[in-house]
Amino acid sequence: MQLTGVGMSPEKLAVLKSLALRPSASVAPSLLPIVTGLKEGGYVTDGPSGWIATAKGCEVLALHQPTSVPLPLRNQS
């Protein structure tokens, strides 16, 4: 499987993340070009609940999760 969303702009990632967290019945006119591009890429769909991220979109978001830095262990003496 090849994901092409790796080089996605921060704006597109923000909209995708928003739609992954909460489907939206409508989108602002200013965001429509971004949402349309995400739909053409297969990252979002307009389903019965409104605009929502697809599995492919969620996989791209998972790739962009910040890596966590392990916390130092506390001395348990």
RACOR-V69907 format. One record per residue. N is the residue number from 1. RES is the residue in one small letter. SS is DSSP state (a for helix, b for strand, c for the rest). PHI is phi in whole degrees, 0 to 359 (none if undefined). PSI is psi in whole degrees, -180 to 180 (999 if undefined). Layout:
BEGIN
N | RES | SS | PHI | PSI
N | RES | SS | PHI | PSI
END
This chain:
BEGIN
1 | m | c | none | 133
2 | q | c | 243 | 127
3 | l | c | 257 | 127
4 | t | c | 262 | 0
5 | g | a | 277 | 7
6 | v | a | 297 | -37
7 | g | a | 266 | 26
8 | m | c | 291 | 142
9 | s | c | 294 | 156
10 | p | a | 301 | -34
11 | e | a | 294 | -45
12 | k | a | 295 | -41
13 | l | a | 298 | -39
14 | a | a | 295 | -44
15 | v | a | 294 | -43
16 | l | a | 299 | -44
17 | k | a | 297 | -42
18 | s | a | 299 | -43
19 | l | a | 286 | -24
20 | a | a | 287 | -36
21 | l | a | 283 | -38
22 | r | c | 210 | 115
23 | p | c | 301 | 153
24 | s | b | 231 | 129
25 | a | c | 293 | -27
26 | s | c | 211 | 164
27 | v | c | 233 | 154
28 | a | c | 296 | 143
29 | p | a | 307 | -34
30 | s | a | 290 | -22
31 | l | a | 266 | -10
32 | l | a | 303 | -41
33 | p | a | 299 | -37
34 | i | a | 293 | -47
35 | v | a | 295 | -39
36 | t | a | 297 | -43
37 | g | a | 296 | -40
38 | l | a | 294 | -37
39 | k | a | 293 | -43
40 | e | a | 298 | -31
41 | g | c | 278 | -6
42 | g | c | 84 | 14
43 | y | c | 271 | -22
44 | v | b | 222 | 162
45 | t | b | 218 | 158
46 | d | b | 256 | 92
47 | g | b | 259 | -167
48 | p | c | 300 | -29
49 | s | c | 272 | -1
50 | g | b | 105 | -159
51 | w | b | 289 | 132
52 | i | b | 211 | 149
53 | a | b | 290 | 143
54 | t | c | 272 | 176
55 | a | a | 300 | -40
56 | k | a | 299 | -42
57 | g | a | 296 | -40
58 | c | a | 293 | -35
59 | e | a | 295 | -40
60 | v | a | 296 | -42
61 | l | a | 298 | -38
62 | a | a | 297 | -35
63 | l | a | 292 | -25
64 | h | c | 263 | 8
65 | q | c | 293 | 135
66 | p | c | 295 | 142
67 | t | c | 283 | 137
68 | s | c | 273 | 146
69 | v | c | 262 | 124
70 | p | c | 298 | 138
71 | l | c | 284 | 145
72 | p | c | 296 | 143
73 | l | c | 288 | 140
74 | r | c | 279 | 147
75 | n | c | 289 | 119
76 | q | c | 266 | 32
77 | s | c | 281 | 999
END
